[in-house]
Amino acid sequence: MTRTLRTAALALTASLAFAATGYSQATANLSKEGWYADPEIRIFDHQYWIYPTSSSPDSDNAGKSFNPLQTKLREGHVIHPVYLLHTSMDAFSSPDLVHWTRHKDVLDVKNVSWAAYAIWAPTAIHLNGKYYLLFAANDIQKKDTFPGGIGVAVSDSPGGPFVDAIGKPLIGQFHEGAQPIDPFIMQDTDGSIYLYYGGQGHCVVARLAPDLKSVIPMKDGSMYREITPEHYVEGPFVIKRNGVYYFMWSEGSWENETYGVAYAKSTSPTGPFTRIGKILSTDPALAKGPGHHSVVQIPNTDDWYIVYHYHPIGTTGANQRVMAIDRMTFDKDGNINPIKITKDGPGPRPLPKKP
């Protein structure tokens, strides 16, 4: 789940300033890109793409107009007023994991009529010749009756602009106790498309229609299946390797050093999953509370990278978060080795040339 940077973070902003466009660094130290969280990495159009949540203390709303519904929602009950700052998302692209270009406002509430604030934790997929971005909006709670939840936006380009695909939330209420936030979309090798999501300590998996506009029954007829593992908090992510599904999530408190990433395994995309253990934890010398991650596999290899956010050492604000990238490896039994947090991330890794 995303959180917004409080005003106390302003003092550190200068040290994290970055260029609006163009190559901005000589290493894969993503923290130099600024205040971002919940990063999802994908490979689109022979480039690495990262879609994060903004954690900037500066409002993106200067000169921005809102429709009547958005205005009403913004004037209503908001758990944290700073959530009103988050009305758009940026993206980053790179040919090699080192040189990154920022793409401003690839998703903006001006293109999603029901989304007014708290635009969080996107997940992306290339399907049917289009690019889709699923996201959370409006931070709805169990008793809320206004629109909000997980939306779907579509674009002809991985750099947007992404525009609302269905005119309403795809999932607009709680199911099996899961708050509709933190979506992750995965297309399995048999073509089935699964959506994993959930906050407030519950995780659900659902199957999506080929056009991503509706939830369809799974093989057993169920629509939403709870797969919450022990200690789950938020941020689900799933990979498939050698026929095994690795269900990963964030646990602990997002506000402090207890936050980290754990995982479970199954031979089915819908579980049951067996918890294996924690693989990403605080390193007192480098990073506090690393979590809400994503993973990418280099095509035609067994090389994997994990992207996540963390609180820089010396910061005290719960929302002071930056991105990082490191290698992810497996042992001989197929278990994920503990992630070694590094200061500057891996070296350059250009994608294999197109055949």
N, C-alpha and C positions, 0 to 999 in steps of 0.2 A: 504494500500500500504506500502511496506517496504521502509526503508531508511537505509543507511549504516552509521556506527559510524565514525565520523571525528576524525582526529588525536588528537584533543583536549581532547578526552575521555581517552587517555592513562593513565592519572594521576589517574583515578578512577578505572582502571582495576584491580589493585592488591586487592582492597577491595571486588571485586566480583569474585575473582578467585575460581575455583572449580576443583574437581577431574575429571579426564577424564572418569573414570568408577567407578562403585560401589556406595554404599549408601553415600550420601553427606550431609545429613541434618537431624535434629531431628524434624522439623516442616514442614508445607506445605509452608514455605516462599520460593517461587520459585525464588525470586530475587537472591538467593545465587547460582543459577545455572549459572549465567553469563549474558552476553549481548545478549538478544534474544527479538524478537518482533513477533506480528501476530500469537500467538499460537492457534493451533486447537487441542482440546482434543477429543479423541475417546476411546471406549472400544473395544479392540481386544484380543482374546485369553486369556480371563480372567485377563487382565491387563489394566490399564489406559495407554494410549499413548498420548503424546503431540508432535505435529509437528510444530515447529516455524521457523521463518526466523532468520538467524544469524545476529547479529549486532556487531560482533567483529571488533575491529580496526586492528587486525592482519590478514595478508593475508593467505588464505588457498591454495595459488597457488604455494607455493615453490615446485619445482620439478615436477610440473604438466605440461603436454603437451596438446596442443589443435590441433584439426584438421584444415585443410586449411580454411574451412568456419568460424569456430570459431575464428581463428586468424584474418581473414579479418574483422569480426564483431567487435572484440576487438580493432582493429586499426582504426575503423571508428568513426562516431559521437556517443559519449556517453554523455548524459546530465550532469551527474556527474561522473568524473573519478573513484570515490570511489566505484561506482557500480561494477567495474571490480573485486573487492575483493570477491564478492558473487558468487561462482561457485559450491556450494554444500549446503546441509541441514543436520542438525543433528536431532535426535529424542530423546525423553525421555520416559521411561516406569516405572511404579510403581504398586505395589500390593495394595497400600493403600492411595494414594495421599500425602504421607509423605516421603517415601524413594524412591528416583528417581535414575535411571541408565541412563547415557547418551550413545547414540548409534551414533557414528561418521559417517558422510557422507552417510546417508541412500539413499540420492539422490545426484548424482555428474554429472557434464556436460560431463564427459567421457562416460556416458551412454545415453546421449541425444545429438545427433550429431549437431542439429541446435541451441542449447542453449549455449550461450557464456558467459553470465554474468547476473546480476540482477535476481537471482533465488529467488523468493519471495512467501510468503503467501500461503502455501500449504493447501489442503483439502484432506481428506482420506476417503476411503470406502472399506468394505469387500464385495466382490460380486463374484459370480460364482467360489467360492473356491480360489479366488486370492485377493490380497490387491492392491489397486490402490491409487496413489498419483497424484492429479492434482495440477498444479503450474503455476506461471507466470515466463516468461523469456524474457530478452532483452529489456524490458521497451519500447515497440514500441509506437510511436506517430502517429497521424492521417495521416501525409504525408509520413511516412516511408514505404518503399517497401521491406525491408529485412525481413527475417523470424523472428517471435517472437509472443508472446501472451501467451495463456493458453495451456499447454501441458498435456499429460497423460502418467504416468509411472506405471509399474506393477511389482509385486514381489510375491514370494511364502510365504514371511514372513512380518509381520508388521515392522520388523527392517531392511528391505531391504536385499540386494541392489535393488532399484527400477530402472527399465530399460524402456526406451522409448517404448511405446506400438504401436505407429502408424507412427513414422518416420517423423512427421511434427507437427506443432501446431494443436490442435483441433479447436481453434478459433484464427485466425491469423490476424484479422482486427477489426476496430471499427464497432459496430452495435448500432444504436439508440444513438450515442454519447458516448457510454461506452468504455473506454479503457479496453482491455482484460487483466485484472489483478484481484487479490483478488477473486479467485473462491471459491464457497462453493457448495458441492454436497449433495443432499438429496434424499433418496429413500422413497417415500410415501407408505402408508399402502396398496395402490392398486397395488404396484409394479412399478409405474411410477418413473422415475429418472429425477430429475430436477437439473439444474446448474444455480446458481445465481452468478453474477459477476459484476464487473464494478468499474472503477475509473473515475477521472475527473468529479465528480458530477453527474454521470449517473449510474443507475443499470438496468440490463437486466436479465430476466429469459428465459431459453431455456430448451427443453426436450432432453435427451440423449438416444441413442440407448442402448439396454441391454448390449452390449459389450463396451460401453463408447467411441466408436471410431468415432462417428458422431453425429450431431445434427439432430433430426427428428421433423416432424411437431407436433404441439400441436393439441388438439381436434378441434380448430377452423381453423386449417391449417397454422397458423402463425409459424415462426421459432424462432424469437427473439421478446420478448415483453418487452417494457420498463415499469418498475414499480417504477421509482424513486420517493421517498417520499420527502416531504419538508425537507430541510436542509441536505439531504444525501450527504456524501462525498465519503465513501469507506467502505470496510470490511463487506459485507452482511453476515447474518447468519439467518437460519430459524429453528424453532422448531415447533412441533405439540403437543398440549395438549388439551385433552377433545374435539377434533374435531375442534379446533381453531388453525390457523397458526399465529405464532408470527414472524414477519419479523423484524430483528434487524440490526443495522448498526452503523457506526461511523460517527460523525459530528463534526464541528469545525475544527480548524487547528491542524494537527498532530504534529506541531512543538511546541505547547505551551499548557497552562492550559485550553484553550477552548475546547480541544478535549474530547469527551465522547461518550457514547452509548445511543441511543434512539431506540424506537420500534413502530411498527404498528401491527394491527390485521386484519385478514380476515377469511372467511370460505372457501377460495379457495387457493391452493398453488401458483396460478398465479395472485392473487389479484382480484379486487382492494383492497388495504390496507388502513385502517384508522389509521392515526397517533394517538398514545396515549400520548407519552412524553418521556422525558429523564430519564434514570435509573442509569447511572454511570457517575459521575462527579469528578472533582478535589477535593481532600481533602487536604487543605493547610498544615495539620500536617503530612500527610503520603505520598501522591502521586499526581503528576501533570499529567494532560492529559491522564487519563486511557481510553483505547479503543482497537480497533481491536481485538475483543473478540471471544470466542466460548463458547458453553454450553454443559454440559453432564448431562444426567438423569441416576440415579442409577436404574438398572433394577428392575422392579416389585415394584417400589416405586414412590412417588411423590416428591422425593428429587432431587434437581438440584444444580449444581455448575457452576460458570462462571469463565473462565480463560481469562486473558487479559494482556496487557502490559501497563507500565506507565513510566514516567520520575521520578527518585528518587528526593526527596527534596534536594536542594543544588546543583543539576546539572544544567548546562546552555546549553549544546549541544542539539540540536533538535533531534539527533539520539541516545541519551543516554537512552536506554530503557531496562527494565527488566520485567520478567513475574510475575504474581500474580494469586492467586485463592481464591475465596470466595463463600459463599452460595448465592443462588438465590431463593427467595420465591415469593409466589403469595398471593394476598388478596382474600377475599370471592367472589369477582366479577370476579376473574380470571385475574386481572391485575398484572403485575410484580411490586413488591415492590422495592423502591430505594435500590440499592446495598450498603451495609455497608462495606467499605474498612477496612480491618484489617491488622495489622502488620505482623502476622505470618500465616494467612490463617486458614482454618478449621483444626480440629484435624484429626487423622487417620480415614479413611473410607474404610476398606477392602471390596472388592466386595463380594456379596452373594456367598456362595459355590455352585458349580455346582450340579444340581440334580443327 
